């Protein structure tokens, strides 16, 4: 009996020590040092109880500075965000591993963005999933390796930086957290698609493949072949209709027929019930007496150059656009200084995230400003006004030639 009690106490102490094992904290994120010689660290749970203390929008940086030293953030530790109240998570390119159940049982997680990186990201058992009841989105910017893929995300996007999409391994048991995938997007540089027959595909799912030449694919489910719609580049429809595996889809249509985001988006007056997608990779909080704006750093989209036949993915642009000779933080600061919280919105207590898109033209001017996810007419109009008034940028260049670069830029109007 004594031996059992001692064993139980040691187990409890070990568990508490493991959960409370952080070495330092910066900007509300807790870290544990992995290696001092390599100057690497991991994101961990604050360890105060058995529920993660994190909430809201979380951005995991590439590097973190503490007491004059800089460490790379290379891991998200086990249970770091377990049962947390985070609403969005942006994972930096230096993160190479997400341990088991690191991001799990997150009831409010609407979006995950895995930023582009040169090395693959390894995900442990149930290491990355969302329990958000209205469906959530994941944008994958590089190759991934995972033990099991629980399709808890209703919208999955593999960007142009992904080269291979691994298959969904057979699961030991069904998870009630799994959701049907309503949209699956595969980037233009993907060369291989694994066995996705275990992925739960919703009836009427959009499967969008941007590769001009059909990637080598192993299999989809019969339900996917029969009930989903496969959209491919307009000039490649016949290629896909004759390619192994892809030809099994009953409906293959040109990408020009994909229902546009602007056609499906609607203005949301009731902010509480709005479901706004965030495409961002950094937040900057700026506060005044009673209101604040969160300005999200732009996220580069695919470069669209209408004058040439070949499209240039944004990741291949040698010189990205810059604002007023500085970093992207300069644009964040400029917007924060010039934006005005509409009086009518303040009086009615209206807040929320306005998702905008705009293009930096080859001459540096800001063009094609539009709202792709609105909140309120007054907030939408103010977001468009301030972005349209932007000074010229230094344009992005590919092979020394200025090109068009499209950005998604969320602006968050929020009371404090």
LUMDREN-642276 format. One record per residue (C-alpha): x, y, z; residue number from 1; chain. Coordinates in nm, 3 decimals, decimal comma, always signed. Each point is the difference from the previous one (the first is absolute). Example, Ala and Ser with C-alpha at 12.3 -4.5 7.8 and 13.67 -1.06 7.14 Angstrom:
<recs>
px->+1,230; py->-0,450; pz->+0,780; n->1; chain->A
px->+0,137; py->+0,344; pz->-0,066; n->2; chain->A
</recs>
This chain:
<recs>
px->+0,000; py->+0,000; pz->+0,000; n->1; chain->A
px->+0,279; py->+0,243; pz->+0,093; n->2; chain->A
px->+0,177; py->-0,084; pz->-0,323; n->3; chain->A
px->-0,319; py->+0,076; pz->-0,196; n->4; chain->A
px->-0,048; py->+0,335; pz->+0,178; n->5; chain->A
px->+0,362; py->+0,101; pz->-0,057; n->6; chain->A
px->-0,027; py->-0,100; pz->-0,366; n->7; chain->A
px->-0,320; py->+0,203; pz->-0,042; n->8; chain->A
px->+0,158; py->+0,304; pz->+0,166; n->9; chain->A
px->+0,308; py->-0,021; pz->-0,219; n->10; chain->A
px->-0,218; py->-0,032; pz->-0,310; n->11; chain->A
px->-0,203; py->+0,305; pz->+0,101; n->12; chain->A
px->+0,311; py->+0,204; pz->+0,076; n->13; chain->A
px->+0,151; py->-0,101; pz->-0,333; n->14; chain->A
px->-0,318; py->+0,100; pz->-0,184; n->15; chain->A
px->-0,023; py->+0,336; pz->+0,174; n->16; chain->A
px->+0,369; py->+0,064; pz->-0,060; n->17; chain->A
px->-0,036; py->-0,083; pz->-0,369; n->18; chain->A
px->-0,296; py->+0,235; pz->-0,042; n->19; chain->A
px->+0,159; py->+0,281; pz->+0,200; n->20; chain->A
px->+0,336; py->-0,031; pz->-0,171; n->21; chain->A
px->+0,044; py->+0,336; pz->-0,167; n->22; chain->A
px->+0,320; py->+0,201; pz->+0,018; n->23; chain->A
px->-0,112; py->+0,345; pz->-0,108; n->24; chain->A
px->-0,293; py->+0,199; pz->-0,138; n->25; chain->A
px->-0,010; py->+0,260; pz->-0,275; n->26; chain->A
px->-0,314; py->+0,184; pz->-0,116; n->27; chain->A
px->-0,233; py->-0,245; pz->+0,169; n->28; chain->A
px->+0,156; py->-0,315; pz->-0,149; n->29; chain->A
px->+0,189; py->-0,242; pz->+0,223; n->30; chain->A
px->+0,317; py->-0,175; pz->-0,114; n->31; chain->A
px->+0,224; py->-0,285; pz->+0,111; n->32; chain->A
px->+0,362; py->-0,007; pz->-0,116; n->33; chain->A
px->+0,080; py->-0,308; pz->-0,209; n->34; chain->A
px->+0,370; py->+0,060; pz->-0,061; n->35; chain->A
px->+0,222; py->+0,284; pz->+0,115; n->36; chain->A
px->+0,276; py->-0,103; pz->-0,241; n->37; chain->A
px->-0,241; py->+0,021; pz->-0,296; n->38; chain->A
px->-0,205; py->+0,280; pz->+0,158; n->39; chain->A
px->-0,336; py->-0,168; pz->-0,061; n->40; chain->A
px->-0,318; py->-0,001; pz->+0,206; n->41; chain->A
px->-0,354; py->-0,139; pz->+0,007; n->42; chain->A
px->-0,340; py->+0,156; pz->+0,066; n->43; chain->A
px->-0,152; py->-0,157; pz->+0,312; n->44; chain->A
px->-0,310; py->+0,016; pz->+0,214; n->45; chain->A
px->+0,018; py->+0,260; pz->+0,283; n->46; chain->A
px->-0,059; py->-0,295; pz->+0,232; n->47; chain->A
px->-0,230; py->+0,168; pz->+0,249; n->48; chain->A
px->-0,268; py->-0,270; pz->-0,028; n->49; chain->A
px->-0,120; py->-0,276; pz->-0,229; n->50; chain->A
px->-0,139; py->+0,246; pz->-0,254; n->51; chain->A
px->+0,227; py->+0,213; pz->-0,215; n->52; chain->A
px->+0,003; py->+0,365; pz->+0,098; n->53; chain->A
px->+0,023; py->+0,122; pz->-0,360; n->54; chain->A
px->-0,289; py->+0,179; pz->-0,170; n->55; chain->A
px->-0,074; py->+0,223; pz->-0,300; n->56; chain->A
px->+0,231; py->+0,037; pz->-0,300; n->57; chain->A
px->+0,341; py->-0,165; pz->+0,043; n->58; chain->A
px->+0,300; py->+0,064; pz->-0,226; n->59; chain->A
px->+0,301; py->-0,222; pz->+0,056; n->60; chain->A
px->+0,304; py->+0,199; pz->-0,114; n->61; chain->A
px->+0,301; py->-0,130; pz->-0,192; n->62; chain->A
px->+0,230; py->+0,115; pz->+0,278; n->63; chain->A
px->-0,039; py->+0,141; pz->+0,349; n->64; chain->A
px->+0,236; py->+0,231; pz->+0,190; n->65; chain->A
px->+0,049; py->-0,025; pz->+0,373; n->66; chain->A
px->+0,266; py->+0,180; pz->+0,208; n->67; chain->A
px->+0,199; py->+0,094; pz->-0,305; n->68; chain->A
px->+0,004; py->-0,350; pz->-0,151; n->69; chain->A
px->-0,194; py->-0,122; pz->-0,303; n->70; chain->A
px->-0,138; py->-0,353; pz->-0,023; n->71; chain->A
px->-0,172; py->-0,177; pz->-0,288; n->72; chain->A
px->-0,349; py->-0,133; pz->+0,072; n->73; chain->A
px->+0,013; py->-0,355; pz->-0,140; n->74; chain->A
px->-0,269; py->-0,193; pz->+0,188; n->75; chain->A
px->-0,351; py->+0,015; pz->+0,142; n->76; chain->A
px->+0,012; py->-0,225; pz->+0,305; n->77; chain->A
px->-0,252; py->-0,262; pz->+0,106; n->78; chain->A
px->-0,328; py->+0,151; pz->+0,126; n->79; chain->A
px->+0,127; py->+0,355; pz->-0,052; n->80; chain->A
px->-0,341; py->+0,116; pz->-0,123; n->81; chain->A
px->-0,205; py->-0,293; pz->+0,128; n->82; chain->A
px->-0,357; py->+0,104; pz->+0,086; n->83; chain->A
px->+0,090; py->+0,364; pz->-0,056; n->84; chain->A
px->-0,221; py->+0,288; pz->-0,114; n->85; chain->A
px->+0,217; py->+0,111; pz->-0,291; n->86; chain->A
px->-0,188; py->+0,122; pz->-0,308; n->87; chain->A
px->+0,284; py->+0,002; pz->-0,254; n->88; chain->A
px->+0,352; py->-0,139; pz->-0,011; n->89; chain->A
px->+0,285; py->+0,104; pz->-0,230; n->90; chain->A
px->+0,300; py->-0,236; pz->+0,001; n->91; chain->A
px->+0,338; py->+0,141; pz->-0,103; n->92; chain->A
px->+0,234; py->-0,165; pz->-0,255; n->93; chain->A
px->+0,257; py->-0,106; pz->+0,261; n->94; chain->A
px->-0,247; py->-0,231; pz->+0,176; n->95; chain->A
px->+0,095; py->-0,352; pz->-0,105; n->96; chain->A
px->-0,208; py->-0,207; pz->+0,242; n->97; chain->A
px->-0,344; py->+0,008; pz->+0,155; n->98; chain->A
px->-0,016; py->-0,262; pz->+0,272; n->99; chain->A
px->-0,302; py->-0,221; pz->+0,070; n->100; chain->A
px->-0,318; py->+0,177; pz->+0,114; n->101; chain->A
px->+0,192; py->+0,330; pz->-0,008; n->102; chain->A
px->-0,290; py->+0,180; pz->-0,168; n->103; chain->A
px->-0,305; py->-0,203; pz->+0,098; n->104; chain->A
px->-0,349; py->+0,044; pz->+0,144; n->105; chain->A
px->-0,001; py->+0,366; pz->-0,104; n->106; chain->A
px->-0,369; py->+0,091; pz->-0,012; n->107; chain->A
px->+0,047; py->+0,348; pz->-0,147; n->108; chain->A
px->+0,285; py->-0,057; pz->-0,247; n->109; chain->A
px->-0,120; py->+0,141; pz->-0,334; n->110; chain->A
px->+0,324; py->+0,014; pz->-0,196; n->111; chain->A
px->+0,351; py->-0,144; pz->-0,008; n->112; chain->A
px->+0,268; py->+0,142; pz->-0,231; n->113; chain->A
px->+0,322; py->-0,194; pz->-0,053; n->114; chain->A
px->+0,232; py->+0,253; pz->-0,158; n->115; chain->A
px->+0,236; py->-0,103; pz->-0,284; n->116; chain->A
px->+0,325; py->-0,167; pz->+0,099; n->117; chain->A
px->+0,272; py->-0,206; pz->-0,164; n->118; chain->A
px->-0,020; py->-0,296; pz->+0,241; n->119; chain->A
px->-0,299; py->-0,231; pz->+0,055; n->120; chain->A
px->-0,215; py->+0,028; pz->+0,309; n->121; chain->A
px->-0,047; py->-0,317; pz->+0,205; n->122; chain->A
px->-0,334; py->-0,033; pz->+0,181; n->123; chain->A
px->-0,055; py->-0,253; pz->+0,276; n->124; chain->A
px->-0,317; py->-0,198; pz->+0,079; n->125; chain->A
px->-0,294; py->+0,242; pz->+0,008; n->126; chain->A
px->+0,255; py->+0,278; pz->+0,019; n->127; chain->A
px->-0,193; py->+0,247; pz->-0,212; n->128; chain->A
px->-0,379; py->+0,009; pz->+0,005; n->129; chain->A
px->-0,293; py->+0,229; pz->+0,068; n->130; chain->A
px->-0,331; py->-0,061; pz->+0,174; n->131; chain->A
px->-0,164; py->+0,320; pz->-0,124; n->132; chain->A
px->-0,362; py->-0,098; pz->-0,064; n->133; chain->A
px->-0,050; py->+0,228; pz->-0,301; n->134; chain->A
px->+0,298; py->-0,137; pz->-0,191; n->135; chain->A
px->+0,356; py->+0,130; pz->-0,017; n->136; chain->A
px->+0,267; py->+0,059; pz->-0,262; n->137; chain->A
px->+0,364; py->-0,103; pz->-0,029; n->138; chain->A
px->+0,249; py->+0,147; pz->-0,248; n->139; chain->A
px->+0,308; py->-0,219; pz->-0,044; n->140; chain->A
px->+0,307; py->+0,176; pz->-0,134; n->141; chain->A
px->+0,244; py->-0,291; pz->-0,015; n->142; chain->A
px->+0,035; py->-0,376; pz->+0,001; n->143; chain->A
px->-0,137; py->-0,183; pz->+0,302; n->144; chain->A
px->+0,059; py->-0,339; pz->+0,156; n->145; chain->A
px->-0,261; py->-0,127; pz->+0,242; n->146; chain->A
px->-0,082; py->-0,322; pz->+0,181; n->147; chain->A
px->-0,374; py->+0,035; pz->-0,039; n->148; chain->A
px->-0,204; py->+0,269; pz->-0,170; n->149; chain->A
px->-0,325; py->+0,074; pz->+0,173; n->150; chain->A
px->-0,198; py->+0,208; pz->-0,243; n->151; chain->A
px->-0,139; py->+0,242; pz->+0,254; n->152; chain->A
px->+0,049; py->+0,286; pz->-0,245; n->153; chain->A
px->-0,282; py->+0,065; pz->-0,244; n->154; chain->A
px->+0,220; py->+0,197; pz->-0,240; n->155; chain->A
px->+0,354; py->-0,120; pz->-0,078; n->156; chain->A
px->+0,237; py->+0,195; pz->-0,223; n->157; chain->A
px->+0,343; py->-0,121; pz->-0,108; n->158; chain->A
px->+0,193; py->+0,301; pz->-0,132; n->159; chain->A
px->+0,241; py->+0,018; pz->-0,290; n->160; chain->A
px->+0,290; py->-0,074; pz->+0,236; n->161; chain->A
px->-0,131; py->-0,354; pz->+0,058; n->162; chain->A
px->+0,155; py->-0,261; pz->-0,224; n->163; chain->A
px->-0,163; py->-0,313; pz->+0,138; n->164; chain->A
px->-0,325; py->-0,074; pz->+0,181; n->165; chain->A
px->+0,034; py->-0,312; pz->+0,214; n->166; chain->A
px->-0,290; py->-0,240; pz->+0,023; n->167; chain->A
px->-0,243; py->-0,040; pz->+0,288; n->168; chain->A
px->+0,107; py->-0,311; pz->+0,191; n->169; chain->A
px->-0,269; py->-0,242; pz->+0,113; n->170; chain->A
px->-0,116; py->+0,108; pz->+0,344; n->171; chain->A
px->-0,018; py->-0,235; pz->+0,297; n->172; chain->A
px->-0,338; py->+0,141; pz->+0,094; n->173; chain->A
px->-0,246; py->+0,261; pz->-0,115; n->174; chain->A
px->+0,022; py->+0,337; pz->+0,168; n->175; chain->A
px->-0,324; py->+0,192; pz->+0,063; n->176; chain->A
px->+0,202; py->+0,317; pz->-0,060; n->177; chain->A
px->+0,052; py->-0,082; pz->-0,366; n->178; chain->A
px->-0,184; py->+0,214; pz->-0,250; n->179; chain->A
px->-0,078; py->-0,026; pz->-0,365; n->180; chain->A
px->+0,233; py->+0,194; pz->-0,226; n->181; chain->A
px->-0,200; py->+0,252; pz->-0,199; n->182; chain->A
px->+0,290; py->+0,139; pz->-0,202; n->183; chain->A
px->+0,342; py->-0,143; pz->-0,078; n->184; chain->A
px->+0,247; py->+0,218; pz->-0,189; n->185; chain->A
px->+0,325; py->-0,135; pz->-0,143; n->186; chain->A
px->+0,275; py->+0,243; pz->-0,105; n->187; chain->A
px->+0,157; py->+0,035; pz->-0,342; n->188; chain->A
px->+0,334; py->-0,159; pz->+0,093; n->189; chain->A
px->-0,133; py->-0,320; pz->+0,159; n->190; chain->A
px->+0,150; py->-0,301; pz->-0,178; n->191; chain->A
px->-0,147; py->-0,287; pz->+0,201; n->192; chain->A
px->-0,326; py->-0,061; pz->+0,186; n->193; chain->A
px->-0,012; py->-0,296; pz->+0,236; n->194; chain->A
px->-0,291; py->-0,231; pz->+0,080; n->195; chain->A
px->-0,284; py->+0,225; pz->+0,114; n->196; chain->A
px->-0,268; py->-0,269; pz->-0,008; n->197; chain->A
px->-0,035; py->+0,027; pz->+0,380; n->198; chain->A
px->-0,062; py->+0,376; pz->-0,011; n->199; chain->A
px->-0,364; py->+0,074; pz->+0,071; n->200; chain->A
px->-0,124; py->+0,198; pz->-0,299; n->201; chain->A
px->-0,326; py->+0,193; pz->+0,021; n->202; chain->A
px->-0,260; py->-0,036; pz->-0,273; n->203; chain->A
px->+0,056; py->+0,283; pz->-0,248; n->204; chain->A
px->+0,358; py->+0,058; pz->+0,121; n->205; chain->A
px->+0,217; py->+0,225; pz->-0,218; n->206; chain->A
px->+0,336; py->-0,158; pz->-0,080; n->207; chain->A
px->+0,214; py->+0,268; pz->-0,166; n->208; chain->A
px->+0,329; py->-0,105; pz->-0,160; n->209; chain->A
px->+0,213; py->+0,284; pz->-0,133; n->210; chain->A
px->+0,272; py->-0,214; pz->-0,159; n->211; chain->A
px->-0,002; py->+0,024; pz->-0,379; n->212; chain->A
px->+0,125; py->-0,358; pz->-0,029; n->213; chain->A
px->-0,194; py->-0,256; pz->+0,205; n->214; chain->A
px->+0,202; py->-0,103; pz->+0,308; n->215; chain->A
px->+0,061; py->-0,367; pz->+0,056; n->216; chain->A
px->-0,284; py->-0,114; pz->+0,225; n->217; chain->A
px->-0,072; py->-0,324; pz->+0,185; n->218; chain->A
px->-0,371; py->+0,005; pz->+0,082; n->219; chain->A
px->-0,302; py->+0,192; pz->+0,124; n->220; chain->A
px->-0,316; py->-0,153; pz->+0,143; n->221; chain->A
px->-0,284; py->-0,111; pz->-0,223; n->222; chain->A
px->-0,217; py->+0,263; pz->+0,169; n->223; chain->A
px->+0,249; py->+0,265; pz->-0,110; n->224; chain->A
px->+0,001; py->-0,125; pz->-0,358; n->225; chain->A
px->-0,379; py->+0,001; pz->-0,021; n->226; chain->A
px->-0,110; py->+0,295; pz->+0,214; n->227; chain->A
px->+0,275; py->+0,262; pz->-0,014; n->228; chain->A
px->+0,090; py->+0,244; pz->-0,277; n->229; chain->A
px->+0,359; py->+0,007; pz->-0,127; n->230; chain->A
px->+0,116; py->+0,341; pz->-0,127; n->231; chain->A
px->+0,324; py->+0,016; pz->-0,200; n->232; chain->A
px->+0,177; py->+0,262; pz->-0,218; n->233; chain->A
px->-0,212; py->+0,079; pz->-0,304; n->234; chain->A
px->+0,264; py->-0,120; pz->-0,244; n->235; chain->A
px->+0,044; py->-0,330; pz->+0,188; n->236; chain->A
px->-0,354; py->-0,137; pz->+0,015; n->237; chain->A
px->+0,066; py->-0,268; pz->-0,262; n->238; chain->A
px->+0,328; py->-0,097; pz->+0,167; n->239; chain->A
px->-0,179; py->-0,073; pz->+0,326; n->240; chain->A
px->-0,284; py->-0,182; pz->-0,175; n->241; chain->A
px->+0,258; py->-0,243; pz->-0,138; n->242; chain->A
px->+0,243; py->-0,017; pz->+0,293; n->243; chain->A
px->+0,012; py->-0,301; pz->+0,234; n->244; chain->A
px->-0,211; py->+0,043; pz->+0,315; n->245; chain->A
px->-0,114; py->+0,351; pz->-0,097; n->246; chain->A
px->-0,208; py->-0,138; pz->-0,286; n->247; chain->A
px->-0,214; py->-0,181; pz->+0,259; n->248; chain->A
px->-0,167; py->+0,325; pz->+0,099; n->249; chain->A
px->-0,341; py->+0,021; pz->-0,156; n->250; chain->A
px->+0,004; py->+0,379; pz->-0,023; n->251; chain->A
px->+0,315; py->+0,184; pz->-0,114; n->252; chain->A
px->-0,042; py->+0,370; pz->-0,075; n->253; chain->A
px->+0,230; py->+0,290; pz->-0,095; n->254; chain->A
px->+0,122; py->+0,215; pz->+0,286; n->255; chain->A
px->-0,162; py->+0,307; pz->-0,154; n->256; chain->A
px->-0,334; py->-0,147; pz->+0,108; n->257; chain->A
px->+0,086; py->-0,020; pz->+0,371; n->258; chain->A
px->-0,253; py->+0,213; pz->+0,191; n->259; chain->A
px->+0,196; py->+0,310; pz->+0,097; n->260; chain->A
px->+0,052; py->+0,105; pz->+0,358; n->261; chain->A
px->-0,168; py->+0,331; pz->-0,070; n->262; chain->A
px->-0,314; py->-0,178; pz->-0,120; n->263; chain->A
px->-0,033; py->-0,205; pz->+0,320; n->264; chain->A
px->+0,113; py->+0,262; pz->+0,254; n->265; chain->A
px->-0,264; py->+0,211; pz->+0,173; n->266; chain->A
px->+0,026; py->+0,299; pz->+0,226; n->267; chain->A
px->-0,033; py->-0,091; pz->+0,365; n->268; chain->A
px->-0,176; py->+0,255; pz->+0,216; n->269; chain->A
px->-0,027; py->-0,226; pz->+0,303; n->270; chain->A
px->+0,367; py->-0,032; pz->+0,091; n->271; chain->A
px->-0,062; py->-0,264; pz->+0,265; n->272; chain->A
px->-0,138; py->-0,242; pz->-0,254; n->273; chain->A
px->+0,234; py->+0,082; pz->-0,284; n->274; chain->A
px->+0,243; py->-0,264; pz->-0,118; n->275; chain->A
px->+0,297; py->+0,188; pz->-0,137; n->276; chain->A
px->+0,299; py->-0,175; pz->-0,147; n->277; chain->A
px->+0,340; py->+0,144; pz->+0,082; n->278; chain->A
px->+0,289; py->-0,030; pz->-0,242; n->279; chain->A
px->+0,284; py->+0,156; pz->+0,192; n->280; chain->A
px->+0,333; py->-0,072; pz->+0,156; n->281; chain->A
px->+0,056; py->+0,271; pz->+0,259; n->282; chain->A
px->-0,210; py->+0,225; pz->+0,219; n->283; chain->A
px->+0,095; py->+0,343; pz->+0,132; n->284; chain->A
px->-0,208; py->+0,133; pz->+0,288; n->285; chain->A
px->-0,032; py->+0,377; pz->+0,031; n->286; chain->A
px->-0,211; py->+0,149; pz->+0,277; n->287; chain->A
px->-0,142; py->+0,341; pz->+0,082; n->288; chain->A
px->-0,234; py->+0,101; pz->+0,283; n->289; chain->A
px->-0,299; py->-0,218; pz->-0,079; n->290; chain->A
px->+0,046; py->-0,149; pz->-0,345; n->291; chain->A
px->+0,275; py->-0,184; pz->-0,177; n->292; chain->A
px->+0,080; py->-0,134; pz->-0,342; n->293; chain->A
px->+0,175; py->-0,327; pz->-0,065; n->294; chain->A
px->+0,182; py->+0,030; pz->-0,329; n->295; chain->A
px->+0,099; py->-0,330; pz->-0,150; n->296; chain->A
px->+0,309; py->-0,009; pz->-0,213; n->297; chain->A
px->-0,087; py->-0,077; pz->-0,359; n->298; chain->A
px->+0,026; py->-0,352; pz->-0,132; n->299; chain->A
px->+0,136; py->-0,036; pz->-0,349; n->300; chain->A
px->-0,219; py->-0,181; pz->-0,246; n->301; chain->A
px->+0,080; py->-0,137; pz->-0,339; n->302; chain->A
px->+0,161; py->+0,251; pz->-0,234; n->303; chain->A
px->-0,231; py->+0,066; pz->-0,292; n->304; chain->A
px->+0,162; py->+0,145; pz->-0,308; n->305; chain->A
px->-0,260; py->+0,029; pz->-0,273; n->306; chain->A
px->+0,244; py->+0,110; pz->-0,268; n->307; chain->A
px->+0,191; py->-0,328; pz->+0,004; n->308; chain->A
px->-0,132; py->-0,350; pz->-0,046; n->309; chain->A
px->+0,182; py->-0,154; pz->+0,296; n->310; chain->A
px->-0,110; py->+0,095; pz->+0,351; n->311; chain->A
px->+0,275; py->+0,061; pz->+0,256; n->312; chain->A
px->-0,070; py->-0,138; pz->+0,351; n->313; chain->A
px->+0,066; py->+0,265; pz->+0,263; n->314; chain->A
px->+0,253; py->-0,223; pz->+0,178; n->315; chain->A
px->+0,228; py->+0,024; pz->-0,306; n->316; chain->A
px->+0,005; py->+0,379; pz->-0,013; n->317; chain->A
px->+0,359; py->+0,102; pz->+0,058; n->318; chain->A
px->-0,080; py->+0,345; pz->+0,139; n->319; chain->A
px->-0,337; py->+0,034; pz->+0,179; n->320; chain->A
px->-0,169; py->+0,342; pz->+0,016; n->321; chain->A
px->+0,107; py->+0,233; pz->+0,280; n->322; chain->A
px->-0,181; py->+0,295; pz->+0,151; n->323; chain->A
px->+0,176; py->+0,335; pz->+0,042; n->324; chain->A
px->+0,336; py->-0,173; pz->-0,012; n->325; chain->A
px->-0,069; py->-0,204; pz->+0,312; n->326; chain->A
px->-0,141; py->-0,331; pz->+0,107; n->327; chain->A
px->-0,366; py->-0,098; pz->-0,008; n->328; chain->A
px->-0,027; py->+0,139; pz->+0,353; n->329; chain->A
px->+0,020; py->+0,344; pz->-0,159; n->330; chain->A
px->-0,327; py->-0,059; pz->-0,184; n->331; chain->A
px->-0,164; py->-0,132; pz->+0,316; n->332; chain->A
px->+0,103; py->+0,315; pz->+0,185; n->333; chain->A
px->-0,107; py->+0,227; pz->-0,284; n->334; chain->A
px->-0,349; py->-0,153; pz->-0,011; n->335; chain->A
px->-0,033; py->+0,026; pz->+0,378; n->336; chain->A
px->+0,091; py->+0,369; pz->-0,015; n->337; chain->A
px->-0,245; py->+0,087; pz->-0,276; n->338; chain->A
px->-0,301; py->-0,218; pz->+0,071; n->339; chain->A
px->-0,301; py->+0,151; pz->+0,178; n->340; chain->A
px->-0,249; py->-0,210; pz->+0,193; n->341; chain->A
px->-0,336; py->+0,099; pz->-0,155; n->342; chain->A
px->-0,212; py->+0,193; pz->+0,249; n->343; chain->A
px->-0,320; py->-0,184; pz->-0,089; n->344; chain->A
px->+0,172; py->-0,337; pz->+0,056; n->345; chain->A
px->+0,130; py->+0,111; pz->+0,341; n->346; chain->A
px->-0,340; py->+0,127; pz->+0,105; n->347; chain->A
px->-0,160; py->-0,331; pz->-0,092; n->348; chain->A
px->+0,276; py->-0,211; pz->+0,152; n->349; chain->A
px->+0,094; py->-0,157; pz->-0,333; n->350; chain->A
px->+0,343; py->-0,162; pz->-0,029; n->351; chain->A
px->+0,160; py->-0,283; pz->-0,192; n->352; chain->A
px->+0,251; py->-0,101; pz->-0,268; n->353; chain->A
px->-0,023; py->+0,141; pz->-0,351; n->354; chain->A
px->+0,193; py->-0,218; pz->-0,245; n->355; chain->A
px->+0,125; py->+0,202; pz->-0,297; n->356; chain->A
px->+0,199; py->-0,078; pz->-0,311; n->357; chain->A
px->+0,206; py->+0,233; pz->-0,212; n->358; chain->A
px->+0,268; py->-0,007; pz->-0,266; n->359; chain->A
px->+0,337; py->+0,171; pz->-0,014; n->360; chain->A
px->+0,037; py->+0,094; pz->-0,366; n->361; chain->A
px->+0,336; py->-0,002; pz->-0,183; n->362; chain->A
px->+0,018; py->+0,379; pz->+0,048; n->363; chain->A
px->-0,049; py->-0,041; pz->+0,378; n->364; chain->A
px->-0,354; py->+0,134; pz->+0,013; n->365; chain->A
px->-0,272; py->-0,170; pz->+0,204; n->366; chain->A
px->-0,281; py->-0,126; pz->-0,224; n->367; chain->A
px->-0,298; py->-0,236; pz->+0,003; n->368; chain->A
px->-0,085; py->+0,065; pz->+0,365; n->369; chain->A
px->-0,303; py->-0,203; pz->+0,107; n->370; chain->A
px->-0,163; py->-0,162; pz->+0,301; n->371; chain->A
px->-0,015; py->-0,378; pz->-0,016; n->372; chain->A
px->-0,148; py->-0,053; pz->+0,346; n->373; chain->A
px->-0,201; py->+0,292; pz->+0,136; n->374; chain->A
px->-0,129; py->+0,083; pz->+0,347; n->375; chain->A
px->-0,197; py->+0,324; pz->-0,021; n->376; chain->A
px->-0,037; py->+0,255; pz->-0,284; n->377; chain->A
px->+0,167; py->+0,276; pz->+0,203; n->378; chain->A
px->+0,298; py->-0,216; pz->+0,101; n->379; chain->A
px->+0,034; py->-0,143; pz->-0,350; n->380; chain->A
px->+0,000; py->+0,347; pz->-0,156; n->381; chain->A
px->+0,262; py->+0,131; pz->+0,244; n->382; chain->A
px->+0,231; py->-0,294; pz->-0,064; n->383; chain->A
px->-0,024; py->+0,057; pz->-0,376; n->384; chain->A
px->+0,046; py->+0,378; pz->+0,038; n->385; chain->A
px->+0,322; py->-0,019; pz->+0,197; n->386; chain->A
px->+0,157; py->-0,269; pz->-0,223; n->387; chain->A
px->-0,089; py->+0,192; pz->-0,318; n->388; chain->A
px->+0,174; py->+0,308; pz->+0,142; n->389; chain->A
px->+0,326; py->-0,189; pz->+0,047; n->390; chain->A
px->+0,313; py->+0,157; pz->-0,147; n->391; chain->A
px->+0,177; py->-0,191; pz->-0,274; n->392; chain->A
px->+0,200; py->-0,306; pz->+0,093; n->393; chain->A
px->+0,328; py->-0,120; pz->-0,141; n->394; chain->A
px->-0,136; py->-0,270; pz->-0,237; n->395; chain->A
px->+0,084; py->-0,366; pz->+0,020; n->396; chain->A
px->+0,237; py->-0,134; pz->-0,263; n->397; chain->A
px->+0,059; py->-0,337; pz->-0,162; n->398; chain->A
px->+0,324; py->-0,037; pz->-0,194; n->399; chain->A
px->+0,043; py->+0,375; pz->+0,029; n->400; chain->A
px->-0,335; py->+0,077; pz->-0,159; n->401; chain->A
px->-0,281; py->+0,168; pz->+0,202; n->402; chain->A
px->-0,306; py->-0,224; pz->+0,034; n->403; chain->A
px->-0,347; py->+0,016; pz->+0,147; n->404; chain->A
px->-0,030; py->-0,141; pz->+0,353; n->405; chain->A
px->-0,336; py->-0,066; pz->+0,166; n->406; chain->A
px->-0,042; py->+0,019; pz->+0,378; n->407; chain->A
px->-0,261; py->-0,091; pz->+0,255; n->408; chain->A
px->-0,003; py->+0,253; pz->+0,286; n->409; chain->A
px->-0,230; py->-0,040; pz->+0,303; n->410; chain->A
px->-0,085; py->+0,308; pz->+0,208; n->411; chain->A
px->-0,153; py->-0,064; pz->+0,341; n->412; chain->A
px->-0,220; py->+0,268; pz->+0,156; n->413; chain->A
px->-0,027; py->-0,077; pz->+0,369; n->414; chain->A
px->-0,110; py->+0,180; pz->+0,316; n->415; chain->A
px->+0,224; py->-0,008; pz->+0,304; n->416; chain->A
</recs>
